[in-house]
Amino acid sequence: MKNGDAIEVKKIESNDSSLALNSSYPKSKLFADSPMISKSCKECEKWVEKDIIYAVGVVNKQNSLQSLAFVYGYDYCADKSTYEKIKNVIKSGVADIKNVEFSETKELGRVNRVDPLCITYLRVRGMWGIENPFTVFEYVYERNYSNEFNFFAIINNEKYYSFDNYLELENLCVGNEQLRISDIEIKNPNNPAKLKNAKLITFSLAGNK
């Protein structure tokens, strides 16, 4: 969003499915110098880094949205150094293979001239995945599967109070049993032994049963 946060939208079709991130590792923040984002994303405005929201929806076979989760990357994913370390070890391992021609790519690597005719190449790609937020944060939030719709958002306190309209949201909760804001503690993705103060925002629509 212009002058705002970045959003990564993911759809899953099973309540407990993991998220397929393909060649991009999980992001605690989005950086403008990342080689894994498009040129249009980099040049859409002047920016260096953005907070990123993972918006994850669970849809049924009729493509109807049943559950939705919003979580910020830095409350969900480790720092990029964690993933870069693993990526670099694998790239170095491929590059150190003897008697092969290795070329640098945005992926883990590419090995050229594999066969005697020198016409075959091998792309080495990372296929990253991460457990979905409903699974990761089940220690603070559980879906009610009898509801027609379930929503939750987790925002650490520092980010929550940085919004100038959080009081409007809190006022909407008054007398509304479907919308609630709770004070919780969540695990720090870089050190689960440390807890962070956060807000749990939930909304639900009761089913017809």
Backbone as JSON Lines, residues from 0, in Angstrom:
{"i":0,"aa":"M","n":[0.85,-1.18,0.0],"ca":[0.0,0.0,0.0],"c":[0.89,1.24,0.0]}
{"i":1,"aa":"K","n":[0.53,2.23,-0.81],"ca":[1.35,3.42,-0.91],"c":[1.46,4.12,0.44]}
{"i":2,"aa":"N","n":[2.71,4.41,0.81],"ca":[3.01,5.05,2.1],"c":[2.52,4.23,3.29]}
{"i":3,"aa":"G","n":[2.35,2.94,3.07],"ca":[1.85,2.08,4.14],"c":[2.54,0.74,4.13]}
{"i":4,"aa":"D","n":[1.87,-0.23,4.69],"ca":[2.43,-1.56,4.83],"c":[2.31,-2.37,3.55]}
{"i":5,"aa":"A","n":[3.13,-3.4,3.46],"ca":[3.03,-4.36,2.36],"c":[2.11,-5.49,2.78]}
{"i":6,"aa":"I","n":[1.48,-6.15,1.8],"ca":[0.55,-7.24,2.1],"c":[0.89,-8.44,1.23]}
{"i":7,"aa":"E","n":[1.04,-9.57,1.87],"ca":[1.23,-10.85,1.17],"c":[-0.07,-11.64,1.34]}
{"i":8,"aa":"V","n":[-0.76,-11.9,0.24],"ca":[-2.05,-12.59,0.3],"c":[-1.86,-14.05,-0.07]}
{"i":9,"aa":"K","n":[-2.38,-14.94,0.78],"ca":[-2.28,-16.37,0.54],"c":[-3.65,-17.03,0.73]}
{"i":10,"aa":"K","n":[-3.93,-18.0,-0.13],"ca":[-5.17,-18.76,-0.03],"c":[-4.85,-20.23,0.19]}
{"i":11,"aa":"I","n":[-5.52,-20.85,1.15],"ca":[-5.38,-22.29,1.37],"c":[-6.78,-22.9,1.36]}
{"i":12,"aa":"E","n":[-6.85,-24.19,1.07],"ca":[-8.15,-24.85,0.93],"c":[-8.39,-25.89,2.01]}
{"i":13,"aa":"S","n":[-7.49,-25.96,2.97],"ca":[-7.65,-26.86,4.11],"c":[-7.29,-26.09,5.37]}
{"i":14,"aa":"N","n":[-8.0,-26.37,6.46],"ca":[-7.8,-25.61,7.69],"c":[-6.36,-25.66,8.2]}
{"i":15,"aa":"D","n":[-5.67,-26.76,7.93],"ca":[-4.34,-26.94,8.5],"c":[-3.22,-26.93,7.46]}
{"i":16,"aa":"S","n":[-3.52,-26.51,6.23],"ca":[-2.51,-26.51,5.18],"c":[-1.4,-25.5,5.48]}
{"i":17,"aa":"S","n":[-0.19,-25.86,5.08],"ca":[0.92,-24.92,5.17],"c":[0.84,-23.93,4.01]}
{"i":18,"aa":"L","n":[1.6,-22.83,4.12],"ca":[1.66,-21.84,3.05],"c":[2.85,-22.14,2.16]}
{"i":19,"aa":"A","n":[2.62,-22.2,0.86],"ca":[3.7,-22.39,-0.1],"c":[4.25,-21.03,-0.49]}
{"i":20,"aa":"L","n":[5.51,-20.78,-0.17],"ca":[6.15,-19.5,-0.47],"c":[7.08,-19.58,-1.67]}
{"i":21,"aa":"N","n":[7.25,-20.8,-2.19],"ca":[8.09,-21.05,-3.36],"c":[9.53,-20.56,-3.14]}
{"i":22,"aa":"S","n":[10.05,-19.74,-4.03],"ca":[11.47,-19.39,-3.97],"c":[11.78,-18.27,-2.96]}
{"i":23,"aa":"S","n":[10.76,-17.67,-2.37],"ca":[10.98,-16.59,-1.4],"c":[10.8,-17.11,0.02]}
{"i":24,"aa":"Y","n":[11.8,-16.89,0.85],"ca":[11.68,-17.33,2.24],"c":[10.73,-16.39,3.01]}
{"i":25,"aa":"P","n":[10.26,-16.81,4.19],"ca":[9.36,-15.95,4.98],"c":[10.0,-14.6,5.27]}
{"i":26,"aa":"K","n":[9.17,-13.58,5.36],"ca":[9.69,-12.21,5.52],"c":[9.15,-11.58,6.8]}
{"i":27,"aa":"S","n":[10.06,-11.14,7.65],"ca":[9.64,-10.36,8.81],"c":[9.36,-8.92,8.41]}
{"i":28,"aa":"K","n":[10.06,-8.45,7.37],"ca":[9.83,-7.15,6.75],"c":[10.1,-7.28,5.25]}
{"i":29,"aa":"L","n":[9.63,-6.31,4.48],"ca":[9.91,-6.29,3.05],"c":[10.92,-5.19,2.77]}
{"i":30,"aa":"F","n":[11.99,-5.53,2.03],"ca":[13.06,-4.58,1.74],"c":[13.11,-4.27,0.25]}
{"i":31,"aa":"A","n":[13.32,-3.0,-0.06],"ca":[13.31,-2.55,-1.46],"c":[14.47,-3.13,-2.26]}
{"i":32,"aa":"D","n":[15.55,-3.53,-1.6],"ca":[16.7,-4.07,-2.33],"c":[16.65,-5.59,-2.47]}
{"i":33,"aa":"S","n":[15.53,-6.19,-2.13],"ca":[15.41,-7.64,-2.24],"c":[15.41,-8.05,-3.72]}
{"i":34,"aa":"P","n":[16.22,-9.04,-4.1],"ca":[16.23,-9.49,-5.49],"c":[15.0,-10.32,-5.86]}
{"i":35,"aa":"M","n":[14.18,-10.67,-4.87],"ca":[13.05,-11.56,-5.12],"c":[11.73,-10.82,-5.33]}
{"i":36,"aa":"I","n":[11.76,-9.49,-5.37],"ca":[10.53,-8.75,-5.64],"c":[10.65,-8.07,-7.01]}
{"i":37,"aa":"S","n":[9.52,-7.76,-7.6],"ca":[9.5,-7.24,-8.96],"c":[9.99,-5.8,-9.04]}
{"i":38,"aa":"K","n":[10.39,-5.4,-10.24],"ca":[10.86,-4.03,-10.47],"c":[9.76,-3.02,-10.18]}
{"i":39,"aa":"S","n":[8.53,-3.35,-10.57],"ca":[7.41,-2.42,-10.32],"c":[7.17,-2.23,-8.84]}
{"i":40,"aa":"C","n":[7.37,-3.29,-8.07],"ca":[7.24,-3.18,-6.61],"c":[8.33,-2.28,-6.04]}
{"i":41,"aa":"K","n":[9.54,-2.43,-6.54],"ca":[10.66,-1.63,-6.04],"c":[10.5,-0.15,-6.37]}
{"i":42,"aa":"E","n":[9.9,0.13,-7.55],"ca":[9.87,1.5,-8.05],"c":[8.5,2.18,-7.91]}
{"i":43,"aa":"C","n":[7.57,1.55,-7.22],"ca":[6.23,2.13,-7.11],"c":[6.22,3.42,-6.31]}
{"i":44,"aa":"E","n":[7.17,3.57,-5.41],"ca":[7.34,4.79,-4.62],"c":[8.73,4.75,-4.01]}
{"i":45,"aa":"K","n":[9.16,5.81,-3.38],"ca":[10.45,5.84,-2.73],"c":[10.31,5.19,-1.35]}
{"i":46,"aa":"W","n":[10.96,4.06,-1.17],"ca":[10.88,3.35,0.1],"c":[12.12,2.48,0.29]}
{"i":47,"aa":"V","n":[12.41,2.15,1.53],"ca":[13.55,1.3,1.87],"c":[13.06,-0.02,2.46]}
{"i":48,"aa":"E","n":[12.17,0.06,3.42],"ca":[11.6,-1.14,4.01],"c":[10.15,-0.88,4.42]}
{"i":49,"aa":"K","n":[9.39,-1.95,4.46],"ca":[7.98,-1.87,4.85],"c":[7.64,-3.01,5.8]}
{"i":50,"aa":"D","n":[6.79,-2.72,6.76],"ca":[6.2,-3.8,7.53],"c":[5.3,-4.6,6.59]}
{"i":51,"aa":"I","n":[5.25,-5.91,6.79],"ca":[4.47,-6.75,5.89],"c":[3.41,-7.54,6.66]}
{"i":52,"aa":"I","n":[2.21,-7.54,6.12],"ca":[1.1,-8.29,6.69],"c":[0.88,-9.55,5.86]}
{"i":53,"aa":"Y","n":[0.81,-10.69,6.54],"ca":[0.39,-11.91,5.87],"c":[-1.12,-12.04,6.05]}
{"i":54,"aa":"A","n":[-1.85,-11.98,4.94],"ca":[-3.3,-12.13,4.95],"c":[-3.62,-13.52,4.4]}
{"i":55,"aa":"V","n":[-4.07,-14.4,5.25],"ca":[-4.25,-15.81,4.89],"c":[-5.72,-16.18,5.01]}
{"i":56,"aa":"G","n":[-6.29,-16.62,3.89],"ca":[-7.69,-17.01,3.88],"c":[-7.86,-18.49,3.64]}
{"i":57,"aa":"V","n":[-8.84,-19.08,4.31],"ca":[-9.21,-20.48,4.09],"c":[-10.53,-20.49,3.31]}
{"i":58,"aa":"V","n":[-10.53,-21.11,2.14],"ca":[-11.73,-21.15,1.32],"c":[-12.19,-22.59,1.15]}
{"i":59,"aa":"N","n":[-13.51,-22.77,0.97],"ca":[-14.03,-24.11,0.76],"c":[-14.09,-24.43,-0.73]}
{"i":60,"aa":"K","n":[-14.68,-25.57,-1.06],"ca":[-14.72,-26.01,-2.45],"c":[-15.56,-25.09,-3.32]}
{"i":61,"aa":"Q","n":[-16.46,-24.32,-2.71],"ca":[-17.28,-23.36,-3.44],"c":[-16.59,-22.0,-3.54]}
{"i":62,"aa":"N","n":[-15.32,-21.96,-3.12],"ca":[-14.51,-20.74,-3.14],"c":[-15.08,-19.66,-2.23]}
{"i":63,"aa":"S","n":[-15.72,-20.09,-1.16],"ca":[-16.27,-19.17,-0.17],"c":[-15.29,-19.04,1.0]}
{"i":64,"aa":"L","n":[-15.06,-17.81,1.41],"ca":[-14.09,-17.55,2.48],"c":[-14.66,-17.96,3.83]}
{"i":65,"aa":"Q","n":[-13.97,-18.88,4.5],"ca":[-14.44,-19.38,5.78],"c":[-13.69,-18.78,6.97]}
{"i":66,"aa":"S","n":[-12.39,-18.58,6.79],"ca":[-11.57,-18.03,7.87],"c":[-10.54,-17.09,7.26]}
{"i":67,"aa":"L","n":[-10.15,-16.07,8.04],"ca":[-9.18,-15.09,7.57],"c":[-8.28,-14.69,8.72]}
{"i":68,"aa":"A","n":[-6.98,-14.62,8.45],"ca":[-6.02,-14.22,9.48],"c":[-5.13,-13.11,8.95]}
{"i":69,"aa":"F","n":[-4.86,-12.12,9.79],"ca":[-3.9,-11.06,9.51],"c":[-2.81,-11.13,10.58]}
{"i":70,"aa":"V","n":[-1.58,-11.31,10.17],"ca":[-0.47,-11.26,11.12],"c":[0.69,-10.51,10.48]}
{"i":71,"aa":"Y","n":[1.41,-9.76,11.29],"ca":[2.58,-9.04,10.79],"c":[3.78,-9.98,10.73]}
{"i":72,"aa":"G","n":[4.6,-9.76,9.72],"ca":[5.75,-10.62,9.5],"c":[6.67,-10.73,10.7]}
{"i":73,"aa":"Y","n":[6.93,-9.61,11.39],"ca":[7.88,-9.65,12.5],"c":[7.28,-10.3,13.74]}
{"i":74,"aa":"D","n":[5.97,-10.6,13.72],"ca":[5.36,-11.38,14.79],"c":[5.21,-12.85,14.4]}
{"i":75,"aa":"Y","n":[5.58,-13.17,13.15],"ca":[5.3,-14.48,12.56],"c":[6.56,-15.17,12.06]}
{"i":76,"aa":"C","n":[7.5,-14.4,11.53],"ca":[8.7,-14.96,10.89],"c":[9.97,-14.46,11.6]}
{"i":77,"aa":"A","n":[11.02,-15.25,11.48],"ca":[12.31,-14.85,12.03],"c":[12.94,-13.76,11.15]}
{"i":78,"aa":"D","n":[14.0,-13.14,11.65],"ca":[14.74,-12.15,10.86],"c":[15.3,-12.81,9.6]}
{"i":79,"aa":"K","n":[15.52,-11.99,8.57],"ca":[15.97,-12.54,7.29],"c":[17.31,-13.25,7.39]}
{"i":80,"aa":"S","n":[18.14,-12.87,8.37],"ca":[19.45,-13.51,8.52],"c":[19.31,-15.01,8.79]}
{"i":81,"aa":"T","n":[18.23,-15.41,9.44],"ca":[18.0,-16.83,9.73],"c":[17.86,-17.62,8.44]}
{"i":82,"aa":"Y","n":[17.09,-17.09,7.5],"ca":[16.85,-17.79,6.25],"c":[18.01,-17.62,5.27]}
{"i":83,"aa":"E","n":[18.62,-16.45,5.29],"ca":[19.75,-16.2,4.41],"c":[20.92,-17.14,4.74]}
{"i":84,"aa":"K","n":[21.1,-17.43,6.02],"ca":[22.19,-18.31,6.43],"c":[22.02,-19.7,5.8]}
{"i":85,"aa":"I","n":[20.82,-20.24,5.86],"ca":[20.55,-21.56,5.27],"c":[20.71,-21.5,3.76]}
{"i":86,"aa":"K","n":[20.17,-20.45,3.14],"ca":[20.26,-20.29,1.69],"c":[21.71,-20.22,1.23]}
{"i":87,"aa":"N","n":[22.54,-19.46,1.94],"ca":[23.93,-19.28,1.54],"c":[24.75,-20.56,1.71]}
{"i":88,"aa":"V","n":[24.44,-21.34,2.75],"ca":[25.14,-22.61,2.94],"c":[24.87,-23.55,1.78]}
{"i":89,"aa":"I","n":[23.61,-23.6,1.33],"ca":[23.24,-24.47,0.21],"c":[23.89,-23.98,-1.08]}
{"i":90,"aa":"K","n":[23.86,-22.66,-1.32],"ca":[24.48,-22.11,-2.53],"c":[25.98,-22.39,-2.56]}
{"i":91,"aa":"S","n":[26.62,-22.24,-1.43],"ca":[28.06,-22.5,-1.36],"c":[28.36,-23.96,-1.63]}
{"i":92,"aa":"G","n":[27.49,-24.85,-1.12],"ca":[27.68,-26.27,-1.33],"c":[27.59,-26.64,-2.8]}
{"i":93,"aa":"V","n":[26.63,-26.04,-3.5],"ca":[26.49,-26.3,-4.93],"c":[27.69,-25.75,-5.69]}
{"i":94,"aa":"A","n":[28.11,-24.56,-5.33],"ca":[29.24,-23.91,-6.03],"c":[30.54,-24.67,-5.84]}
{"i":95,"aa":"D","n":[30.66,-25.42,-4.73],"ca":[31.91,-26.12,-4.43],"c":[32.0,-27.5,-5.09]}
{"i":96,"aa":"I","n":[30.95,-27.92,-5.79],"ca":[31.0,-29.21,-6.48],"c":[32.05,-29.13,-7.59]}
{"i":97,"aa":"K","n":[32.93,-30.11,-7.62],"ca":[34.03,-30.09,-8.59],"c":[33.53,-30.47,-9.99]}
{"i":98,"aa":"N","n":[34.22,-29.94,-10.96],"ca":[34.02,-30.29,-12.37],"c":[32.62,-29.93,-12.9]}
{"i":99,"aa":"V","n":[32.01,-28.9,-12.34],"ca":[30.75,-28.4,-12.9],"c":[30.87,-26.9,-13.08]}
{"i":100,"aa":"E","n":[30.11,-26.38,-14.02],"ca":[30.1,-24.94,-14.29],"c":[28.9,-24.34,-13.58]}
{"i":101,"aa":"F","n":[29.16,-23.5,-12.61],"ca":[28.13,-22.91,-11.78],"c":[27.97,-21.44,-12.14]}
{"i":102,"aa":"S","n":[26.71,-20.98,-12.29],"ca":[26.45,-19.56,-12.55],"c":[25.52,-19.0,-11.5]}
{"i":103,"aa":"E","n":[25.72,-17.73,-11.18],"ca":[24.93,-17.06,-10.15],"c":[23.55,-16.71,-10.69]}
{"i":104,"aa":"T","n":[22.51,-16.95,-9.89],"ca":[21.14,-16.59,-10.24],"c":[20.44,-16.05,-9.0]}
{"i":105,"aa":"K","n":[19.19,-15.6,-9.17],"ca":[18.39,-15.16,-8.04],"c":[17.97,-16.35,-7.17]}
{"i":106,"aa":"E","n":[18.0,-17.54,-7.77],"ca":[17.64,-18.74,-7.03],"c":[18.87,-19.28,-6.31]}
{"i":107,"aa":"L","n":[18.85,-20.55,-5.91],"ca":[20.01,-21.12,-5.21],"c":[21.19,-21.31,-6.14]}
{"i":108,"aa":"G","n":[20.92,-21.46,-7.42],"ca":[22.01,-21.58,-8.36],"c":[21.6,-22.27,-9.64]}
{"i":109,"aa":"R","n":[22.54,-22.32,-10.56],"ca":[22.34,-23.0,-11.83],"c":[23.66,-23.66,-12.24]}
{"i":110,"aa":"V","n":[23.57,-24.93,-12.56],"ca":[24.73,-25.69,-13.03],"c":[24.61,-25.85,-14.53]}
{"i":111,"aa":"N","n":[25.58,-25.36,-15.29],"ca":[25.54,-25.39,-16.75],"c":[26.36,-26.56,-17.3]}
{"i":112,"aa":"R","n":[26.12,-26.88,-18.57],"ca":[26.92,-27.86,-19.32],"c":[27.05,-29.19,-18.57]}
{"i":113,"aa":"V","n":[25.91,-29.71,-18.18],"ca":[25.91,-30.94,-17.4],"c":[26.31,-32.15,-18.24]}
{"i":114,"aa":"D","n":[25.89,-32.19,-19.51],"ca":[26.1,-33.35,-20.38],"c":[27.28,-33.14,-21.33]}
{"i":115,"aa":"P","n":[27.73,-34.19,-22.0],"ca":[28.88,-34.06,-22.92],"c":[28.67,-33.05,-24.04]}
{"i":116,"aa":"L","n":[27.43,-32.86,-24.49],"ca":[27.16,-31.87,-25.53],"c":[27.07,-30.45,-24.98]}
{"i":117,"aa":"C","n":[27.09,-30.35,-23.67],"ca":[27.03,-29.02,-23.0],"c":[25.73,-28.29,-23.34]}
{"i":118,"aa":"I","n":[24.63,-29.05,-23.41],"ca":[23.36,-28.43,-23.76],"c":[22.34,-28.53,-22.62]}
{"i":119,"aa":"T","n":[22.71,-29.17,-21.54],"ca":[21.79,-29.36,-20.43],"c":[22.23,-28.56,-19.21]}
{"i":120,"aa":"Y","n":[21.26,-27.97,-18.52],"ca":[21.57,-27.24,-17.3],"c":[20.62,-27.68,-16.18]}
{"i":121,"aa":"L","n":[21.01,-27.42,-14.98],"ca":[20.22,-27.78,-13.8],"c":[19.97,-26.54,-12.96]}
{"i":122,"aa":"R","n":[18.68,-26.2,-12.79],"ca":[18.32,-25.1,-11.9],"c":[18.11,-25.64,-10.5]}
{"i":123,"aa":"V","n":[18.69,-24.95,-9.53],"ca":[18.54,-25.33,-8.12],"c":[17.67,-24.28,-7.45]}
{"i":124,"aa":"R","n":[16.46,-24.68,-7.12],"ca":[15.49,-23.73,-6.57],"c":[15.13,-24.08,-5.14]}
{"i":125,"aa":"G","n":[14.87,-23.06,-4.37],"ca":[14.34,-23.26,-3.03],"c":[12.82,-23.29,-3.09]}
{"i":126,"aa":"M","n":[12.2,-24.19,-2.35],"ca":[10.75,-24.25,-2.25],"c":[10.38,-24.08,-0.78]}
{"i":127,"aa":"W","n":[10.29,-22.82,-0.38],"ca":[10.04,-22.5,1.02],"c":[8.57,-22.69,1.38]}
{"i":128,"aa":"G","n":[8.32,-23.03,2.61],"ca":[6.96,-23.14,3.11],"c":[6.94,-22.81,4.59]}
{"i":129,"aa":"I","n":[5.79,-22.46,5.1],"ca":[5.65,-22.11,6.53],"c":[4.27,-22.53,7.0]}
{"i":130,"aa":"E","n":[4.17,-22.94,8.25],"ca":[2.87,-23.3,8.81],"c":[1.96,-22.07,8.8]}
{"i":131,"aa":"N","n":[0.67,-22.29,8.58],"ca":[-0.25,-21.15,8.49],"c":[-0.48,-20.51,9.86]}
{"i":132,"aa":"P","n":[-0.9,-19.25,9.89],"ca":[-1.05,-18.54,11.17],"c":[-2.05,-19.18,12.12]}
{"i":133,"aa":"F","n":[-3.08,-19.85,11.59],"ca":[-4.05,-20.51,12.46],"c":[-3.39,-21.61,13.28]}
{"i":134,"aa":"T","n":[-2.42,-22.3,12.68],"ca":[-1.68,-23.34,13.38],"c":[-0.63,-22.74,14.3]}
{"i":135,"aa":"V","n":[0.12,-21.76,13.8],"ca":[1.21,-21.15,14.58],"c":[0.69,-20.48,15.85]}
{"i":136,"aa":"F","n":[-0.45,-19.82,15.76],"ca":[-0.97,-19.05,16.89],"c":[-2.14,-19.72,17.6]}
{"i":137,"aa":"E","n":[-2.23,-21.06,17.49],"ca":[-3.36,-21.74,18.12],"c":[-3.24,-21.71,19.65]}
{"i":138,"aa":"Y","n":[-2.07,-21.32,20.16],"ca":[-1.93,-21.21,21.61],"c":[-2.61,-19.95,22.16]}
{"i":139,"aa":"V","n":[-3.02,-19.02,21.27],"ca":[-3.75,-17.83,21.73],"c":[-5.11,-17.69,21.03]}
{"i":140,"aa":"Y","n":[-5.35,-18.47,19.96],"ca":[-6.62,-18.34,19.23],"c":[-7.02,-19.68,18.63]}
{"i":141,"aa":"E","n":[-8.29,-20.05,18.84],"ca":[-8.85,-21.26,18.25],"c":[-10.12,-20.91,17.49]}
{"i":142,"aa":"R","n":[-10.21,-21.42,16.28],"ca":[-11.41,-21.18,15.47],"c":[-12.61,-21.97,16.01]}
{"i":143,"aa":"N","n":[-13.76,-21.39,15.85],"ca":[-15.01,-22.1,16.14],"c":[-15.57,-22.57,14.81]}
{"i":144,"aa":"Y","n":[-15.44,-23.86,14.54],"ca":[-15.8,-24.38,13.22],"c":[-17.3,-24.39,12.97]}
{"i":145,"aa":"S","n":[-18.09,-24.12,13.99],"ca":[-19.54,-24.02,13.77],"c":[-19.93,-22.64,13.25]}
{"i":146,"aa":"N","n":[-18.98,-21.68,13.3],"ca":[-19.26,-20.35,12.78],"c":[-19.24,-20.35,11.25]}
{"i":147,"aa":"E","n":[-19.97,-19.43,10.68],"ca":[-19.94,-19.25,9.23],"c":[-18.62,-18.62,8.8]}
{"i":148,"aa":"F","n":[-18.07,-17.77,9.67],"ca":[-16.83,-17.06,9.34],"c":[-16.06,-16.76,10.61]}
{"i":149,"aa":"N","n":[-14.73,-16.93,10.55],"ca":[-13.83,-16.61,11.66],"c":[-12.71,-15.7,11.17]}
{"i":150,"aa":"F","n":[-12.43,-14.67,11.95],"ca":[-11.32,-13.77,11.62],"c":[-10.5,-13.5,12.87]}
{"i":151,"aa":"F","n":[-9.17,-13.45,12.69],"ca":[-8.34,-12.96,13.78],"c":[-7.16,-12.19,13.21]}
{"i":152,"aa":"A","n":[-6.72,-11.21,13.99],"ca":[-5.52,-10.43,13.66],"c":[-4.68,-10.33,14.93]}
{"i":153,"aa":"I","n":[-3.38,-10.43,14.75],"ca":[-2.45,-10.25,15.86],"c":[-1.53,-9.08,15.52]}
{"i":154,"aa":"I","n":[-1.45,-8.13,16.43],"ca":[-0.61,-6.94,16.24],"c":[0.13,-6.68,17.54]}
{"i":155,"aa":"N","n":[1.44,-6.64,17.49],"ca":[2.17,-6.35,18.72],"c":[1.84,-4.92,19.17]}
{"i":156,"aa":"N","n":[1.98,-4.69,20.45],"ca":[1.52,-3.42,21.03],"c":[2.18,-2.19,20.42]}
{"i":157,"aa":"E","n":[3.46,-2.29,20.12],"ca":[4.16,-1.13,19.55],"c":[3.53,-0.72,18.23]}
{"i":158,"aa":"K","n":[3.23,-1.7,17.39],"ca":[2.6,-1.4,16.1],"c":[1.16,-0.95,16.3]}
{"i":159,"aa":"Y","n":[0.45,-1.6,17.19],"ca":[-0.97,-1.27,17.42],"c":[-1.14,0.19,17.81]}
{"i":160,"aa":"Y","n":[-0.32,0.65,18.74],"ca":[-0.48,2.02,19.22],"c":[0.15,3.06,18.28]}
{"i":161,"aa":"S","n":[0.79,2.59,17.21],"ca":[1.31,3.52,16.22],"c":[0.21,4.01,15.27]}
{"i":162,"aa":"F","n":[-0.92,3.29,15.24],"ca":[-2.05,3.72,14.41],"c":[-2.8,4.85,15.1]}
{"i":163,"aa":"D","n":[-3.2,5.84,14.32],"ca":[-3.89,6.98,14.93],"c":[-5.39,6.74,15.09]}
{"i":164,"aa":"N","n":[-5.88,5.57,14.65],"ca":[-7.33,5.32,14.74],"c":[-7.67,4.08,15.55]}
{"i":165,"aa":"Y","n":[-6.74,3.63,16.41],"ca":[-7.02,2.41,17.16],"c":[-8.19,2.59,18.13]}
{"i":166,"aa":"L","n":[-8.41,3.83,18.59],"ca":[-9.54,4.08,19.49],"c":[-10.88,3.88,18.76]}
{"i":167,"aa":"E","n":[-10.92,4.16,17.46],"ca":[-12.14,3.93,16.69],"c":[-12.49,2.45,16.68]}
{"i":168,"aa":"L","n":[-11.47,1.61,16.52],"ca":[-11.7,0.17,16.54],"c":[-12.18,-0.27,17.92]}
{"i":169,"aa":"E","n":[-11.57,0.25,18.96],"ca":[-11.98,-0.13,20.31],"c":[-13.41,0.3,20.6]}
{"i":170,"aa":"N","n":[-13.82,1.45,20.07],"ca":[-15.2,1.9,20.26],"c":[-16.19,1.0,19.54]}
{"i":171,"aa":"L","n":[-15.77,0.42,18.42],"ca":[-16.64,-0.49,17.69],"c":[-16.92,-1.77,18.47]}
{"i":172,"aa":"C","n":[-16.03,-2.09,19.39],"ca":[-16.19,-3.31,20.19],"c":[-17.25,-3.16,21.28]}
{"i":173,"aa":"V","n":[-17.56,-1.93,21.65],"ca":[-18.49,-1.7,22.73],"c":[-19.88,-2.22,22.34]}
{"i":174,"aa":"G","n":[-20.39,-3.16,23.1],"ca":[-21.71,-3.72,22.84],"c":[-21.76,-4.66,21.65]}
{"i":175,"aa":"N","n":[-20.62,-5.01,21.09],"ca":[-20.58,-5.89,19.93],"c":[-19.88,-7.2,20.33]}
{"i":176,"aa":"E","n":[-20.66,-8.25,20.53],"ca":[-20.1,-9.52,20.97],"c":[-19.32,-10.23,19.88]}
{"i":177,"aa":"Q","n":[-19.52,-9.84,18.64],"ca":[-18.82,-10.49,17.53],"c":[-17.39,-9.99,17.37]}
{"i":178,"aa":"L","n":[-17.14,-8.76,17.81],"ca":[-15.83,-8.13,17.65],"c":[-15.2,-7.92,19.02]}
{"i":179,"aa":"R","n":[-13.99,-8.46,19.18],"ca":[-13.32,-8.35,20.46],"c":[-11.83,-8.03,20.28]}
{"i":180,"aa":"I","n":[-11.28,-7.32,21.27],"ca":[-9.84,-7.06,21.33],"c":[-9.33,-7.53,22.68]}
{"i":181,"aa":"S","n":[-8.32,-8.38,22.67],"ca":[-7.79,-8.95,23.91],"c":[-6.3,-8.68,24.0]}
{"i":182,"aa":"D","n":[-5.83,-8.52,25.24],"ca":[-4.4,-8.41,25.5],"c":[-3.81,-9.81,25.63]}
{"i":183,"aa":"I","n":[-2.76,-10.08,24.86],"ca":[-2.14,-11.4,24.87],"c":[-0.62,-11.25,24.88]}
{"i":184,"aa":"E","n":[0.06,-12.36,25.04],"ca":[1.51,-12.43,24.88],"c":[1.81,-13.46,23.79]}
{"i":185,"aa":"I","n":[2.7,-13.11,22.87],"ca":[3.06,-14.01,21.78],"c":[4.56,-14.28,21.82]}
{"i":186,"aa":"K","n":[4.95,-15.4,21.22],"ca":[6.36,-15.78,21.2],"c":[7.13,-14.93,20.2]}
{"i":187,"aa":"N","n":[8.32,-14.52,20.6],"ca":[9.21,-13.8,19.69],"c":[9.75,-14.8,18.67]}
{"i":188,"aa":"P","n":[9.54,-14.58,17.36],"ca":[9.98,-15.54,16.35],"c":[11.49,-15.81,16.36]}
{"i":189,"aa":"N","n":[12.28,-14.87,16.88],"ca":[13.73,-15.06,16.94],"c":[14.19,-15.71,18.25]}
{"i":190,"aa":"N","n":[13.32,-15.71,19.24],"ca":[13.62,-16.34,20.53],"c":[12.3,-16.64,21.23]}
{"i":191,"aa":"P","n":[11.75,-17.84,21.02],"ca":[10.43,-18.18,21.57],"c":[10.36,-18.1,23.09]}
{"i":192,"aa":"A","n":[11.51,-18.11,23.76],"ca":[11.5,-18.01,25.22],"c":[11.1,-16.61,25.67]}
{"i":193,"aa":"K","n":[11.25,-15.64,24.77],"ca":[10.86,-14.26,25.08],"c":[9.46,-14.0,24.54]}
{"i":194,"aa":"L","n":[8.65,-13.33,25.34],"ca":[7.27,-13.05,24.94],"c":[7.1,-11.57,24.62]}
{"i":195,"aa":"K","n":[6.19,-11.3,23.69],"ca":[5.9,-9.92,23.28],"c":[4.45,-9.61,23.62]}
{"i":196,"aa":"N","n":[4.21,-8.41,24.11],"ca":[2.83,-7.97,24.36],"c":[2.16,-7.63,23.04]}
{"i":197,"aa":"A","n":[0.93,-8.09,22.89],"ca":[0.23,-7.91,21.61],"c":[-1.27,-7.84,21.83]}
{"i":198,"aa":"K","n":[-1.95,-7.46,20.76],"ca":[-3.42,-7.42,20.74],"c":[-3.93,-8.55,19.84]}
{"i":199,"aa":"L","n":[-4.94,-9.23,20.31],"ca":[-5.65,-10.23,19.51],"c":[-7.02,-9.65,19.16]}
{"i":200,"aa":"I","n":[-7.25,-9.44,17.88],"ca":[-8.52,-8.9,17.39],"c":[-9.28,-10.03,16.73]}
{"i":201,"aa":"T","n":[-10.49,-10.29,17.17],"ca":[-11.27,-11.39,16.61],"c":[-12.66,-10.9,16.18]}
{"i":202,"aa":"F","n":[-13.16,-11.54,15.14],"ca":[-14.51,-11.26,14.63],"c":[-15.07,-12.57,14.11]}
{"i":203,"aa":"S","n":[-16.36,-12.78,14.31],"ca":[-16.98,-14.02,13.85],"c":[-18.42,-13.78,13.42]}
{"i":204,"aa":"L","n":[-18.86,-14.66,12.52],"ca":[-20.26,-14.69,12.12],"c":[-20.8,-16.07,12.44]}
{"i":205,"aa":"A","n":[-21.85,-16.1,13.23],"ca":[-22.41,-17.38,13.65],"c":[-23.0,-18.13,12.47]}
{"i":206,"aa":"G","n":[-22.92,-19.45,12.53],"ca":[-23.47,-20.27,11.45],"c":[-24.98,-20.39,11.56]}
{"i":207,"aa":"N","n":[-25.57,-21.09,10.6],"ca":[-27.03,-21.25,10.56],"c":[-27.52,-22.45,11.34]}
{"i":208,"aa":"K","n":[-26.55,-23.25,11.86],"ca":[-26.95,-24.44,12.58],"c":[-27.58,-24.09,13.92]}
